[in-house]
Amino acid sequence: MHVILLHNEVSENPSIDEQDVLFQCDAVERALSELGHTYARLAVNLNLENAARFIDEQQPDLVFNLVESLRGTDRLMPMAPLLFEAMGIPYTGASSQAILATSGKINAKRWMLSAGIPTPSWMTLQDPGWNGLRPEKAILKAAWEHASFGITDDSIVCCAAVSDQEIRDRLKRLEEQTGKQHFAEQFIDGREINITILADAFEPVMMPAAEILFIDYPDDKPKIVGYAAKWSENTNEYQNTPRTFEFKSDETPLLEQINMQARKCWDCFGLSGYARVDFRVDSAMQPWVLEVNANPCIADDAGFAAAIEQGNVPYVEAIRRIVDDASKRSR
């Protein structure tokens, strides 16, 4: 099988989060080679005509879609699968519709509520008030960007100390500073757990749950996976937020509930191939879905690889399943 790996173009001096997509390509190429496939790689930008021409020239059996953003924003992520769909080319991962539905966090929360999936309350610049109960604390987040874009300790707001208008003023300043839409979301002051999902013969298989630990965090420091914790290796946040797959025996009901909600997310958004669902768990052991990532990082040293290893699925086998899922769906 001949496979094209398409990924988003990175800048001349890319940050570590930008470079991540290149690490993913390297890992997938190694797996494809081990599986006996031939491959070619192309970096794409908004000139999708170049991508279409490359696909026509290569005549691939499949496109491995690793496009995470275009023109510096995740908001344009659905354009790549839209191109593949228009060309009638099989491709890996989620459809354009699923990526559009999940990458817009505000719209995704509305979908989740309609499906009975618990998600924290929120407020935007346009809302008259909170969608849900007014929280004790809120976190200010980009509405379309992922990879913990712009999230620091200062992103946490004590709602008891400020009015809704003051929160809106902060959102407006963030939008002016970054050029990105932001919203305020109820901050669940608790545990952070995520579930990696891998399709196998069209059926989603939940990998073992992963929890991010917050080691030696002072009481006044927010327990969040901000940008530093995710990308800055020399920071305390990065070094003190290890991942664990170990849970207490009496937490089985919690894990069952998390798996059930992750499966509901898969069905609700019509996901395919692979995905990750991020949760926060409050003091009452109630899991809340923060985000559904239809196109998560699949580098062989990231959370995806760690989760499938725990699930006794070798990395090369996972790539085989992703490729097979795309091929079967196209038929």
N, C-alpha and C positions, 0 to 999 in steps of 0.2 A: 504494500500500500504506500502511495506517495502522499505525504502530509505537508501542508504549509503551516508554519507557525507565524501568526500575525500578532504583533504587539504594538503598543503605542510608542511613538517616537519620543525619545528623551532629549533633554536640553544638552548643550555643549558641556556644561558643568553641573551634572545632575546631583541632586541631594540623594541621601541614602534611600529614602522612600521611593524616589524616582527610579533608582538603579534596581530596585527589587524586581521589576518585571524582567530585567535582563537575566537575573539569577534564575527566575522561573523558567525562562526559555532554555537556559543551559541545562537545567535539570530534566526538562521534558525531552530535549534533544537526546540526552544520554539514554533515557528510557526508551524512546522510539528506536534508537539504534540497536539497543539490546533486544527489542521486540522484532527486529528485522525489517523495519520500515525505512524508506528513504524520506528525506525532508529538506525543506528550504525555509529560510526565515526572511521576514520582511517587516520593517518598522513602518507604521502608517501614521499619517496625519489627516487633516481635514480634506486633503485632496484624495478622495476615495477612488477617483478615476485611475490613479496609479496602482492602487491595490487591486482594482478590478482587472486592469491590464495584466498585472503580474499573475493573477489567478488564471486568466485565460491562457497565458503563455505556459504556465506550469501544468495545467490540466490535472489538478490534484484529485485524489479520491476523497479528501477530507481537509478541512481547515481546523487547526487547533487554535481556538480563540483565546488570546491572552491580552486583548485590548482592554485596559482599565480606565483610560481617559483619553480625551482628544482636546487639543488646544488648551491644555492645562486645567481641565475640569472633568470630573467624573460624570457630570450631567449629560455629556455627549457619548457616554459609553454605549448606549443602545444602537448607535449608528453603524457599528461594525456588524453585529448580527443582522441588522436590517439589510445591509449590503449582501450578505451571504444568502439571506432569504430571497432577495430580489433576483440573485443570480442562480438560485436553485442548487447551491453548493452545500453539502452536509458539513456541519460544524459542531464542535464540542461545547458543552456547557448549556447555559440557560438561553431561552429565546429572547428576542428583542423585547417582547411584551413583558416577560418576567423580569428582565433587567430594568426596564423602565419602571415597573411597578415597585421594585424593591429599592432601587438606588435613590429615589425620591423619598426621604425618610418620613416626611409629613404625610404624603399620600399612602405610604406603606402602613403607617399607624392607623389610618382610617380603614384600610383593608383589614388589618388585624382585628380591630374592634368589631367590624361587621361579621367577622368569622368567629367571634367569641374568644380571641386570643388576647390574654392580658398584656397590655403595654402601658407604660407610664403616661400620665397626663401631659399636655403640652400647650404652648401658646406661641403665636407668631405676631409679627407687627400688624397683621390684618385682623387678627381675632379680637373681639370685644373683651374676652376674658379667657380663662383656662378651659380647654377641652378636657373635662374631668375635674376632680377636686383640686383646689389650690394647694400646692405642696408646701412643706416646711423649707425644703431646699430645692434649687433648680440647677441644671447644668446648661450652659449656653453652647450650642453646637451648630456646625454647618449643616444645612438641610440636604445637600447633595454630595458633599465630599466625604471620603472615607479615610482609612489609615490614621485615625485620630487627629485629623487636620485641625490645627490651631488649639487643641485642648490642653490646658494647663490648670494648675491649682486655682488660678484666678477665674476659671470658667464656672466655678461653683458660686452660687448666689444664695444667701440666706433670705428667704422670702419674708420672714417676720420683720426684717430690718429695712425692707425696701417696698415700694408700691409697684403695682403692675406697670404703671407708666414709666417708672425708673428702669424696670427690666426692659421695656420696649426701647427706651433711650439707649441702653447698652447694646441691644440687638442692632439698632440703627447704626451706632458707631462701628460695630464689628463689620457690618455690611459695607459701610463706607471705606473702612480700612482694607478689607480683603477683596471686595468686589464679589463676595459670595453671599447667598441667602443664608440667614441663620434663624434659629428658633430656640425657645426655652423649653426644656423637658424636665419633668419631675425627676429629682435625683434620688435614686434608690440607694440608701446608705447601707450597703450590705456586701454580699459576695458576688464575684464575677465568674460566670461559668459559660462555656460555649460548647456547642455540639457540631461536629463535622459530619456531613451526610455524603455518602457515596452511593451512586446508583449501581445496581447489579441486576441485569436482566429486567430493566425498567423499574425495579422496586428500590426505593430508598432504604439504605442500610445505615442505621445510626452507629457511628463510631463511639468509643467510650468518652464520657464527658470529661472535659478539661476545666480545671479551676485555676484562676490566676491568684496567687497568694500575695499578700502585702506584708512583707517581713519588716518588723521594727519600725512601722509607720507611727509617728507621734499621733496622739489623739486629735490634734488640730489639723492634721494633714489629710486631705481627701484621698480616699482609697479609690483611685481611678487609673485606668490604663490610658494615660495621656500620650502626647507625642513623644516626650522624652522616654517614657517607659517602653514605648514600642520601637523607637529608632536610635536613641542616643546611648550607645554602649557604655560610655564612661560616666554616666549619671547614676546616682543612687536609685532613682526610680527604675531604671533598666535592670540594675543588678539585684534589686530587692523585690522583683515581681516574677518569681519563677512559676512555672506551670506544673501542676500535679494532676495525676489521674487517680489518686487515692482518696477514697471516701469512707466514712464510717459505715458500719453494717446497718445502723438504724436510719441511714439516709437513703435507703433503697426507694421508699415512696417518693422522695424528692426527685431522684433521678428518673423514676418512671414518669412523673409528671412533666419533667423537662423533655424527655424523649417524646412524649405524647404531643406536647406543644410544638416541638420541632417538626414532627410529622405533619401537624396541622398547617404549619407554615409552608412546608413543601407542597402540600395539596392546594392551599389557598392561592399561592402565587404561581402554580404550575411550573415548578422548578424541574430541572433535569441535569444529569451529569454529576454534579457535585455542588455543595453549598455549605455555608456555616451560619448557624443561628446563635446570636449573642444574647445572654441573659444576665439580669441582676436578680439576686435572691434576697428578700428583706428578712427582718428579724423573726417574722411569723412563718418563715420557710415558704413564702409565696414567690414563685418565679415570674419575672416580668420580661417580655421580649423587648430588647432594645432595638436590634437591627436584624434584618435578614440579608446576608451577603450572598448574592447569586453568583459572584465571580471572585471568590476569595483567593488569597495568595496560595499557590501550590508549589513553592520552592521546596526542595527536599530537606531543608533545615528549619522549616517554619512549622506553625501549629498544625497545618494539614498533615504534614508528614509524621509529626509526633502522634497525632490522633490515629491515623491508619496503622501505624506501627503497634500501638496499643490494641488495635482491633485485629492484629495478626494479618494485616494486608501489606505485603511488601510494596515499596513505592512503584516499581515497574508494573506490578499487578494492578495497582490503582490506575496508572496511565492506560493500561490495556482495557480496563473496564470503562474508562471515560471515552476512549476511542470506539470501543464496541457499542456503547450506548448511543453515540452519535450516528454510527453507521446503521444501527437497527432502527433508530427513529426516522432516518431518511428513507428507509424502505417501507 
